[in-house]
């Protein structure tokens, strides 16, 4: 992977990670168009640069995330992340297989897009607008919804936000809780992937050129993700999810056309 290719994929990751449009799906399509999607290092890179995106949440929400008197909130995050950790560990190989399928991404984008068109009308009653009102049971169920994102193209952000709204969280708090939930979820997934790569292919991970690409990718993803989060929260307050739904539908249709004509395999 060249530095230019790494920057392109990192920009895609930064823009899409916290928007309900599937960062994994967009990275799979981007790497496919670049012709590097079957390289083992590409798969590792697409997971590892999530660390940069995670850091953007930590920096933006520093004061809300780190006060030591919020241990109950941390417990709720732990409860919410348990389903993803369990299923991710049990079905790791199957998930890796799905990460090679642009067709899966296209279908998931389409279906998810249709759902986002109506999500604001389906879940009209929102009564929980802060973490103190969020119970452990609701946190766990939001975590269960997040597991849908193991299918590439579904979007971790979309599934956890929809799960939050289904559990009576306000639109904005559902989005913010999704951001917080991303930290342990993505940190665990990235750590597991890096550890696995270090054990199985240490030369690939410790290669100087690869390490340079990983560092650049994380820096780019960090900067772009910070901008994307600010945009998303501001837009969501005023307009809701319909634009993202239409975007997913259009992209899904375009991908199906590209796949049908042999441009994506």
C-alpha positions in Angstrom: 0.0 0.0 0.0 1.4 3.4 -1.0 1.2 6.5 1.2 -1.3 8.1 -1.3 -3.6 5.0 -1.1 -3.3 5.1 2.7 -4.3 8.7 2.8 -7.3 8.1 0.5 -8.6 5.2 2.6 -7.9 7.2 5.9 -10.0 10.1 4.6 -12.8 7.8 3.8 -12.6 6.2 7.3 -12.5 9.6 9.0 -15.5 10.9 7.1 -17.7 7.8 7.4 -16.8 6.2 10.8 -19.3 8.2 12.9 -21.8 8.9 10.1 -24.6 6.3 9.6 -23.3 5.3 6.2 -20.8 2.5 7.0 -17.1 3.2 7.2 -16.2 -0.5 6.7 -18.4 -0.6 3.6 -16.8 2.5 2.1 -13.3 1.3 2.8 -14.0 -2.0 1.2 -15.3 -0.3 -1.9 -12.4 2.2 -1.9 -9.7 -0.4 -1.6 -11.5 -2.5 -4.3 -11.5 0.4 -6.7 -7.8 1.0 -5.9 -7.1 -2.7 -6.6 -5.6 -3.5 -3.2 -8.6 -5.0 -1.3 -7.2 -8.6 -1.3 -3.9 -7.7 0.2 -3.6 -8.8 3.8 -2.1 -5.6 5.0 -5.1 -3.6 3.5 -7.4 -5.6 5.8 -5.2 -4.8 8.8 -4.9 -1.2 7.8 -8.7 -0.7 7.5 -9.1 -1.9 11.1 -6.0 -0.3 12.6 -6.8 3.3 11.5 -9.9 3.2 13.6 -7.6 4.1 16.5 -7.2 7.6 15.0 -11.0 7.9 14.7 -11.4 6.7 18.4 -9.0 9.4 19.5 -11.0 12.1 17.9 -14.0 11.2 20.1 -11.8 11.2 23.2 -10.5 14.6 22.4 -13.8 16.2 21.4 -15.7 14.8 24.5 -12.7 14.9 26.9 -14.6 16.7 29.7 -17.6 14.4 29.5 -15.7 11.1 29.1 -13.0 11.3 31.8 -14.4 12.6 35.1 -13.6 10.0 37.7 -17.0 10.3 39.3 -18.7 8.8 36.2 -17.9 5.1 37.0 -21.5 4.1 36.6 -21.4 5.4 33.0 -18.3 3.4 32.3 -20.1 0.3 33.7 -22.9 0.9 31.2 -20.4 1.2 28.4 -18.9 -2.1 29.4 -22.3 -3.8 29.5 -23.2 -2.3 26.1 -20.0 -3.6 24.5 -20.3 -7.2 25.8 -22.5 -8.4 22.9 -20.0 -7.1 20.2 -17.0 -8.5 22.0 -18.6 -12.0 22.4 -19.9 -12.3 18.8 -16.7 -10.7 17.3 -14.6 -13.3 19.1 -16.9 -16.2 18.1 -17.3 -15.3 14.5 -14.1 -13.5 13.7 -13.2 -15.7 10.6 -16.7 -15.4 9.2 -16.6 -11.6 9.6 -13.3 -11.5 7.8 -14.9 -13.3 4.9 -17.7 -10.8 4.7 -15.1 -8.0 4.6 -14.2 -9.1 1.1 -17.7 -8.8 -0.4 -18.7 -5.6 -2.1 -22.1 -7.2 -2.9 -22.8 -7.6 0.8 -21.9 -3.9 1.3 -24.2 -2.8 -1.6 -27.2 -4.7 -0.2 -26.7 -3.6 3.3 -26.4 0.1 2.2 -29.6 -0.2 0.3 -31.6 -1.8 3.2 -30.1 0.5 5.8 -30.9 3.5 3.6 -34.6 2.6 3.4 -34.7 2.2 7.2 -33.1 5.6 7.8 -35.7 7.3 5.6 -38.4 6.4 8.1 -36.5 6.1 11.4 -37.5 9.6 12.7 -41.2 8.7 12.1 -41.0 5.2 13.5 -39.4 6.2 16.8 -41.2 9.4 17.7 -41.1 9.1 21.5 -37.7 10.0 23.0 -37.5 10.5 26.8 -33.9 9.7 27.6 -31.4 12.5 26.9 -28.5 11.8 29.3 -26.5 8.9 30.6 -27.9 9.1 34.1 -31.4 8.2 32.8 -30.0 5.3 30.7 -30.4 2.0 32.5 -28.1 -1.1 32.2 -30.8 -3.1 30.4 -31.3 -0.4 27.7 -27.5 0.0 27.3 -27.2 -3.8 26.8 -29.9 -3.7 24.1 -28.2 -0.8 22.3 -25.1 -3.0 22.3 -27.1 -5.9 20.8 -28.2 -3.6 18.0 -24.6 -2.6 17.4 -23.8 -6.2 16.5 -25.6 -5.8 13.2 -22.7 -3.7 12.1 -20.6 -6.9 11.9 -22.2 -7.2 8.4 -20.2 -4.7 6.3 -22.3 -1.9 4.9 -24.7 -1.9 7.9 -22.8 0.8 9.8 -21.9 0.6 13.5 -23.0 4.2 13.9 -26.4 3.6 12.2 -27.2 0.4 14.0 -26.3 1.7 17.5 -28.1 5.0 16.9 -31.2 3.2 15.7 -30.9 0.9 18.7 -30.7 3.9 21.0 -33.8 5.5 19.5 -35.6 2.3 19.7 -34.7 2.3 23.5 -36.2 5.8 23.8 -33.0 7.8 23.6 -33.3 11.2 22.0 -31.8 11.6 18.6 -28.8 13.6 19.7 -28.1 11.5 22.8 -28.4 8.3 20.8 -25.7 9.7 18.4 -23.4 10.7 21.3 -23.8 7.4 23.1 -22.9 5.7 19.8 -19.7 7.8 19.8 -18.8 6.7 23.4 -19.7 3.1 22.6 -17.3 3.2 19.7 -14.3 3.7 22.0 -14.3 0.3 23.7 -15.8 -1.5 20.7 -13.2 -0.2 18.2 -10.3 -0.3 20.6 -11.0 -4.0 21.3 -11.5 -4.9 17.6 -8.3 -3.0 16.7 -6.3 -4.5 19.5 -7.4 -8.0 18.7 -6.6 -7.5 15.0 -3.1 -6.1 15.7 -2.3 -8.8 18.2 -3.4 -11.5 15.8 -1.3 -10.0 13.0 1.7 -9.7 15.3 1.4 -13.4 16.2 0.7 -14.7 12.7 2.6 -12.3 10.4 5.0 -10.3 12.5 7.1 -9.3 9.5 4.1 -7.6 7.9 3.2 -5.6 11.0 6.8 -4.6 11.9 7.8 -3.7 8.4 9.1 -0.1 8.5 7.1 1.0 5.4 3.9 -0.6 6.8 4.4 1.1 10.2 4.9 4.5 8.4 1.7 4.0 6.4 -0.2 3.0 9.6 0.9 6.2 11.5 0.0 8.4 8.6 -3.3 6.7 8.2 -4.2 7.2 11.9 -3.2 10.9 11.8 -5.4 11.6 8.8 -8.3 9.6 10.2 -8.1 11.5 13.4 -8.2 14.9 11.8 -11.0 14.1 9.4 -13.1 12.3 12.0 -13.1 15.3 14.3 -14.5 17.4 11.5 -17.1 14.8 10.5 -18.4 14.4 14.1 -18.9 18.2 14.4 -20.7 18.2 11.1 -22.9 15.2 12.0 -24.1 16.5 15.4 -24.9 19.9 13.9 -26.7 18.5 10.9 -28.6 15.9 13.0 -30.1 18.5 15.3 -31.6 20.4 12.4 -32.5 17.8 9.7 -32.5 14.2 11.0 -31.5 11.1 9.0 -33.2 11.4 5.6 -30.2 12.7 3.7 -28.1 9.8 4.9 -30.8 7.4 3.9 -31.0 8.7 0.4 -27.2 8.7 0.2 -27.0 5.1 1.2 -29.7 4.1 -1.4 -28.0 6.0 -4.2 -24.5 4.5 -3.4 -26.0 1.0 -3.0 -27.6 1.2 -6.5 -24.4 2.5 -8.0 -22.4 -0.3 -6.4 -24.9 -2.9 -7.7 -24.5 -1.5 -11.2 -20.7 -1.6 -10.9 -20.8 -5.2 -9.6 -23.2 -6.3 -12.4 -20.9 -4.8 -15.0 -17.8 -6.4 -13.6 -16.1 -3.3 -12.3 -16.2 -4.6 -8.7 -15.8 -8.3 -7.8 
